[in-house]
């Protein structure tokens, strides 16, 4: 008999193929006892038959049988061949058509040429599928219980933690705390991404950071000491949080709001982009490029974003605005600008309201499970509750965030020295909070004169 050996293992944790190697040795020994000639070996390492994923080795074996190149198949157990009736039906059809014998190390001879043998194979496949399904249920229940208990459930190392999932990785944890603080202070996710890459940090996969992976990492509840299971926060973890839970929630809300309006990595490169306005139509100014002419070099200019109403030298305009800002914030009474009455946000009340909405979400799930509402009603209720929770999160975020203006004034640092270090994005946010800058049209007779602040209207807002 010309025999094929087929081996498969669902999960090769060690990555060394030891499981299939052991199966191969036992299958080869069986073939030798039967005095069969092994003509080919097919294998699928680290591929589950339960998942329904394509198994290249299995498919190649079937093609080999269809081509009539073998008379028998030797496997370690029938569950190595198939764990679904659909796979079995196809296998039976090929084996009966080409009169292929089946021998296994653990489950003996499978005679697919008879209805009784096919029934036995079917029962073994159903039993194997039930066993895997039951194992998955046990694992799910175990993961759920461990999540509720706040213990680390294993898996890939989480950024910010050592491999035990409990101990902080000092450098990464510091980077996370700094990122949360900066985002609550008005920085962009793009600036955090550049900072992490500049520090030489990588994700746990070893790859450089992009804004998407930074955002995903900072969204993880584990950073705030919260245990999560299947996208839901189910309790408090037994590890020390890296950041305060309310700061984390506020940061998540800030990121959610920013992503609605601009790209996740948006960060202005000129402080006046979207901040200065056109004195002719009121549209925000955007940055552009003016070509050089008559021996003059090309320059960056602010221009009306709506129409070709007007433009102004960007560096000179920023210089005028920056000088006004530094001068205002360097005065002795600058602290009065930010020492304003609180908004009166009742944080504990908002937190209690949020907890109440989360309880309602759980109640909706129970009502659906018990048949008290249909799927459409459940979906509508969930959407409404999530909308209300989002509003609460935004209020909590506003109570936790700090404005770049406040940070600059209250830092105690020299404003003139600190101002250039802020970068154009944060400088623009300070300008927007402090003043209104309107770029006025220049009369025809004055257009060839040197740059002047005469046609810039400033209105102080605070």
GUZA-381298 format. One record per residue (C-alpha): residue number from 1; residue in one letter; x, y negated, z. Coordinates in steps of 0.02 Angstrom, whole numbers, plus 50000, padded with zeros to 5 digits. Example, Ala and Ser with C-alpha at 12.3 -4.5 7.8 and 13.67 -1.06 7.14 Angstrom:
<pts>
   num   residu    east   north      up
     1        a   50615   50225   50390
     2        s   50684   50053   50357
</pts>
This chain:
<pts>
   num   residu    east   north      up
     1        x   50000   50000   50000
     2        x   50061   49826   49956
     3        x   50028   49722   50110
     4        x   50018   49537   50152
     5        x   50059   49474   50326
     6        x   49957   49323   50385
     7        x   49998   49226   50544
     8        x   49924   49068   50619
     9        x   49931   48969   50780
    10        x   49813   48826   50821
    11        x   49932   48715   50919
    12        x   50120   48728   50913
    13        x   50157   48622   51067
    14        x   50343   48657   51067
    15        x   50355   48631   50879
    16        x   50471   48780   50855
    17        x   50348   48902   50773
    18        x   50378   49029   50911
    19        x   50195   49080   50912
    20        x   50187   49128   50728
    21        x   50360   49209   50739
    22        x   50297   49325   50876
    23        x   50140   49366   50776
    24        x   50247   49403   50622
    25        x   50356   49524   50719
    26        x   50205   49622   50784
    27        x   50118   49623   50614
    28        x   50278   49683   50530
    29        x   50293   49825   50657
    30        x   50113   49877   50621
    31        x   50145   49877   50433
    32        x   50298   49987   50460
    33        x   50198   50111   50565
    34        x   50068   50120   50425
    35        x   50210   50145   50299
    36        x   50151   49994   50199
    37        x   50265   49883   50094
    38        x   50259   49700   50142
    39        x   50258   49600   49979
    40        x   50224   49426   50048
    41        x   50198   49329   50209
    42        x   50083   49178   50229
    43        x   50076   49067   50382
    44        x   49985   48914   50449
    45        x   50075   48839   50597
    46        x   49986   48715   50711
    47        x   49821   48720   50613
    48        x   49656   48768   50694
    49        x   49531   48881   50605
    50        x   49393   48807   50715
    51        x   49418   48628   50654
    52        x   49377   48667   50472
    53        x   49538   48585   50410
    54        x   49614   48656   50252
    55        x   49741   48794   50287
    56        x   49870   48799   50145
    57        x   49939   48969   50194
    58        x   49766   49047   50205
    59        x   49714   48975   50035
    60        x   49875   49038   49955
    61        x   49842   49212   50028
    62        x   49667   49216   49951
    63        x   49738   49167   49781
    64        x   49867   49306   49799
    65        x   49727   49433   49834
    66        x   49620   49369   49690
    67        x   49769   49392   49574
    68        x   49776   49575   49628
    69        x   49953   49563   49696
    70        x   49914   49652   49860
    71        x   49806   49795   49926
    72        x   49799   49752   50111
    73        x   49809   49611   50240
    74        x   49890   49630   50411
    75        x   49848   49500   50544
    76        x   49876   49490   50732
    77        x   49688   49472   50767
    78        x   49533   49435   50663
    79        x   49520   49263   50743
    80        x   49686   49220   50659
    81        x   49596   49241   50492
    82        x   49430   49155   50523
    83        x   49321   49080   50658
    84        x   49171   49030   50554
    85        x   49043   49135   50459
    86        x   49066   49030   50302
    87        x   49252   49072   50296
    88        x   49211   49254   50334
    89        x   49084   49268   50192
    90        x   49210   49206   50066
    91        x   49344   49322   50136
    92        x   49225   49473   50131
    93        x   49177   49437   49950
    94        x   49360   49432   49895
    95        x   49410   49586   49995
    96        x   49262   49693   49935
    97        x   49285   49640   49755
    98        x   49470   49682   49755
    99        x   49458   49829   49878
   100        x   49574   49751   50006
   101        x   49603   49839   50173
   102        x   49615   49742   50336
   103        x   49720   49796   50485
   104        x   49751   49695   50643
   105        x   49869   49718   50789
   106        x   49741   49679   50924
   107        x   49568   49717   50850
   108        x   49610   49870   50746
   109        x   49545   49915   50573
   110        x   49410   49805   50495
   111        x   49321   49898   50356
   112        x   49240   49763   50250
   113        x   49181   49890   50121
   114        x   49034   49939   50233
   115        x   48891   49838   50305
   116        x   48936   49900   50479
   117        x   49115   49838   50458
   118        x   49054   49670   50396
   119        x   48937   49657   50545
   120        x   49082   49693   50665
   121        x   49189   49559   50578
   122        x   49044   49436   50591
   123        x   49019   49472   50775
   124        x   49205   49448   50808
   125        x   49203   49282   50714
   126        x   49051   49221   50813
   127        x   49131   49277   50976
   128        x   49293   49189   50932
   129        x   49201   49028   50889
   130        x   49102   49038   51050
   131        x   49263   49062   51148
   132        x   49342   48908   51071
   133        x   49184   48806   51095
   134        x   49176   48858   51277
   135        x   49360   48813   51299
   136        x   49328   48641   51226
   137        x   49181   48615   51345
   138        x   49290   48662   51493
   139        x   49428   48545   51434
   140        x   49303   48404   51408
   141        x   49230   48429   51582
   142        x   49405   48433   51655
   143        x   49458   48274   51565
   144        x   49298   48187   51619
   145        x   49321   48239   51801
   146        x   49504   48188   51802
   147        x   49462   48021   51722
   148        x   49327   47988   51853
   149        x   49453   48032   51989
   150        x   49574   47906   51915
   151        x   49715   48028   51878
   152        x   49827   48024   51724
   153        x   49767   48155   51599
   154        x   49930   48175   51505
   155        x   49964   48147   51321
   156        x   50080   48022   51238
   157        x   50166   47899   51354
   158        x   50069   47738   51375
   159        x   50161   47576   51339
   160        x   50200   47494   51506
   161        x   50211   47659   51600
   162        x   50338   47797   51618
   163        x   50297   47972   51554
   164        x   50209   48017   51718
   165        x   50074   47890   51675
   166        x   50086   47814   51850
   167        x   50253   47725   51866
   168        x   50279   47558   51780
   169        x   50412   47545   51645
   170        x   50486   47383   51709
   171        x   50535   47296   51546
   172        x   50374   47342   51457
   173        x   50265   47297   51607
   174        x   50349   47125   51616
   175        x   50315   47100   51430
   176        x   50131   47144   51456
   177        x   50110   47024   51602
   178        x   50195   46886   51503
   179        x   50084   46921   51351
   180        x   49923   46913   51453
   181        x   49978   46751   51535
   182        x   50023   46673   51368
   183        x   49861   46727   51284
   184        x   49759   46654   51426
   185        x   49861   46496   51405
   186        x   49814   46479   51221
   187        x   49953   46573   51131
   188        x   49912   46680   50979
   189        x   49926   46868   50961
   190        x   50050   46835   50820
   191        x   50170   46744   50937
   192        x   50161   46889   51061
   193        x   50200   47011   50920
   194        x   50354   46913   50867
   195        x   50410   46898   51048
   196        x   50399   47086   51078
   197        x   50493   47124   50919
   198        x   50621   46991   50963
   199        x   50650   47075   51131
   200        x   50688   47237   51041
   201        x   50533   47323   51111
   202        x   50447   47459   51010
   203        x   50286   47555   51032
   204        x   50292   47728   51110
   205        x   50303   47799   50933
   206        x   50465   47702   50907
   207        x   50393   47586   50773
   208        x   50406   47395   50772
   209        x   50253   47298   50828
   210        x   50120   47225   50714
   211        x   49975   47119   50775
   212        x   49853   47266   50763
   213        x   49956   47380   50876
   214        x   49988   47239   51001
   215        x   49802   47202   51008
   216        x   49760   47387   51030
   217        x   49890   47406   51168
   218        x   49830   47254   51265
   219        x   49650   47316   51254
   220        x   49689   47472   51356
   221        x   49600   47470   51525
   222        x   49744   47567   51605
   223        x   49843   47403   51607
   224        x   49716   47337   51733
   225        x   49717   47498   51836
   226        x   49553   47558   51760
   227        x   49518   47738   51709
   228        x   49439   47762   51537
   229        x   49355   47910   51456
   230        x   49291   47910   51277
   231        x   49290   47722   51266
   232        x   49201   47694   51432
   233        x   49276   47633   51596
   234        x   49231   47768   51722
   235        x   49325   47717   51878
   236        x   49483   47649   51956
   237        x   49649   47732   51919
   238        x   49767   47793   52054
   239        x   49910   47700   51973
   240        x   49958   47521   52012
   241        x   49885   47398   51885
   242        x   50008   47299   51781
   243        x   49891   47148   51770
   244        x   49742   47088   51870
   245        x   49579   47167   51809
   246        x   49489   47001   51787
   247        x   49636   46925   51695
   248        x   49634   47077   51581
   249        x   49446   47060   51548
   250        x   49468   46875   51513
   251        x   49609   46911   51391
   252        x   49503   47042   51300
   253        x   49362   46915   51284
   254        x   49483   46783   51219
   255        x   49551   46903   51087
   256        x   49374   46952   51036
   257        x   49326   46770   51011
   258        x   49483   46725   50914
   259        x   49461   46870   50793
   260        x   49288   46808   50742
   261        x   49354   46649   50665
   262        x   49527   46680   50596
   263        x   49642   46824   50556
   264        x   49707   46916   50707
   265        x   49880   46846   50681
   266        x   49827   46666   50640
   267        x   49944   46534   50710
   268        x   49963   46359   50644
   269        x   50137   46317   50581
   270        x   50108   46128   50586
   271        x   50033   46050   50741
   272        x   49904   45948   50645
   273        x   49830   46087   50538
   274        x   49644   46089   50574
   275        x   49670   45956   50709
   276        x   49696   45793   50615
   277        x   49545   45736   50513
   278        x   49521   45641   50350
   279        x   49470   45460   50376
   280        x   49369   45461   50215
   281        x   49257   45614   50237
   282        x   49293   45682   50411
   283        x   49356   45851   50350
   284        x   49503   45930   50441
   285        x   49675   45905   50368
   286        x   49777   46052   50305
   287        x   49959   46068   50256
   288        x   50017   46057   50076
   289        x   50168   46016   49971
   290        x   50200   45855   49877
   291        x   50316   45876   49726
   292        x   50467   45763   49716
   293        x   50469   45622   49588
   294        x   50584   45478   49538
   295        x   50729   45560   49630
   296        x   50631   45587   49789
   297        x   50632   45763   49866
   298        x   50474   45868   49884
   299        x   50397   45853   50057
   300        x   50265   45937   50164
   301        x   50108   45833   50180
   302        x   49944   45838   50272
   303        x   49801   45829   50147
   304        x   49612   45828   50157
   305        x   49548   46007   50154
   306        x   49388   45958   50063
   307        x   49444   45848   49918
   308        x   49598   45753   49857
   309        x   49550   45605   49964
   310        x   49718   45567   50043
   311        x   49881   45642   50104
   312        x   50018   45591   50225
   313        x   50199   45639   50259
   314        x   50183   45784   50383
   315        x   50347   45764   50477
   316        x   50324   45577   50502
   317        x   50142   45594   50554
   318        x   50185   45732   50679
   319        x   50325   45622   50744
   320        x   50205   45478   50779
   321        x   50076   45590   50864
   322        x   50208   45682   50966
   323        x   50282   45518   51028
   324        x   50110   45461   51086
   325        x   50076   45626   51174
   326        x   50245   45631   51262
   327        x   50226   45449   51314
   328        x   50051   45479   51386
   329        x   50097   45638   51479
   330        x   50257   45564   51549
   331        x   50162   45428   51644
   332        x   50143   45444   51834
   333        x   49953   45461   51820
   334        x   49962   45605   51694
   335        x   49905   45730   51826
   336        x   49738   45641   51837
   337        x   49703   45700   51659
   338        x   49692   45881   51715
   339        x   49641   45859   51898
   340        x   49459   45855   51847
   341        x   49312   45935   51939
   342        x   49290   46122   51913
   343        x   49155   46187   51798
   344        x   49078   46272   51950
   345        x   49087   46447   51876
   346        x   49028   46574   52004
   347        x   49148   46715   51963
   348        x   49083   46842   52092
   349        x   48904   46816   52030
   350        x   48958   46841   51850
   351        x   49052   47000   51897
   352        x   48898   47067   51987
   353        x   48791   47025   51835
   354        x   48913   47117   51722
   355        x   48908   47271   51835
   356        x   48719   47264   51827
   357        x   48723   47267   51637
   358        x   48841   47416   51639
   359        x   48719   47509   51754
   360        x   48580   47471   51630
   361        x   48683   47548   51490
   362        x   48697   47707   51591
   363        x   48510   47704   51627
   364        x   48474   47688   51441
   365        x   48579   47842   51408
   366        x   48484   47940   51540
   367        x   48315   47883   51471
   368        x   48365   47940   51296
   369        x   48426   48108   51361
   370        x   48262   48137   51454
   371        x   48158   48090   51302
   372        x   48087   47928   51373
   373        x   48149   47830   51221
   374        x   48194   47873   51042
   375        x   48360   47841   50956
   376        x   48304   47677   50880
   377        x   48247   47610   51049
   378        x   48410   47665   51129
   379        x   48513   47579   50993
   380        x   48413   47416   51011
   381        x   48430   47418   51200
   382        x   48617   47450   51191
   383        x   48644   47309   51067
   384        x   48547   47186   51176
   385        x   48640   47236   51335
   386        x   48809   47227   51248
   387        x   48765   47054   51182
   388        x   48725   46995   51358
   389        x   48884   47074   51426
   390        x   48982   46983   51292
   391        x   48910   46816   51349
   392        x   48959   46854   51528
   393        x   49134   46904   51473
   394        x   49153   46738   51382
   395        x   49104   46643   51540
   396        x   49226   46745   51643
   397        x   49360   46713   51514
   398        x   49332   46525   51522
   399        x   49354   46533   51711
   400        x   49518   46628   51692
   401        x   49598   46540   51546
   402        x   49708   46387   51565
   403        x   49729   46251   51435
   404        x   49900   46216   51360
   405        x   49875   46036   51413
   406        x   49855   46084   51596
   407        x   50003   46201   51589
   408        x   50113   46065   51514
   409        x   50063   45930   51639
   410        x   50065   46039   51795
   411        x   50225   46135   51756
   412        x   50332   45997   51832
   413        x   50452   46004   51685
   414        x   50511   45856   51583
   415        x   50376   45834   51451
   416        x   50495   45764   51320
   417        x   50607   45917   51334
   418        x   50464   46042   51347
   419        x   50362   45975   51201
   420        x   50468   46044   51056
   421        x   50481   46213   51144
   422        x   50293   46238   51141
   423        x   50291   46272   50955
   424        x   50167   46196   50829
   425        x   50020   46307   50877
   426        x   50016   46259   51061
   427        x   50062   46079   51021
   428        x   49910   46070   50908
   429        x   49799   46134   51048
   430        x   49866   46002   51166
   431        x   49836   45866   51037
   432        x   49658   45927   51006
   433        x   49620   45921   51192
   434        x   49703   45754   51222
   435        x   49658   45646   51072
   436        x   49568   45626   50907
   437        x   49684   45591   50760
   438        x   49607   45516   50603
   439        x   49713   45486   50448
   440        x   49645   45330   50364
   441        x   49659   45288   50178
   442        x   49802   45171   50132
   443        x   49754   45016   50030
   444        x   49825   45010   49854
   445        x   49947   44870   49891
   446        x   50027   44965   50037
   447        x   50053   45137   49960
   448        x   50236   45112   49912
   449        x   50286   45041   50080
   450        x   50380   45147   50211
   451        x   50277   45261   50322
   452        x   50180   45165   50454
   453        x   50068   45216   50598
   454        x   49954   45070   50551
   455        x   49837   45185   50456
   456        x   49823   45318   50591
   457        x   49674   45300   50710
   458        x   49696   45375   50883
   459        x   49556   45398   51009
   460        x   49603   45465   51179
   461        x   49481   45599   51238
   462        x   49541   45612   51418
</pts>
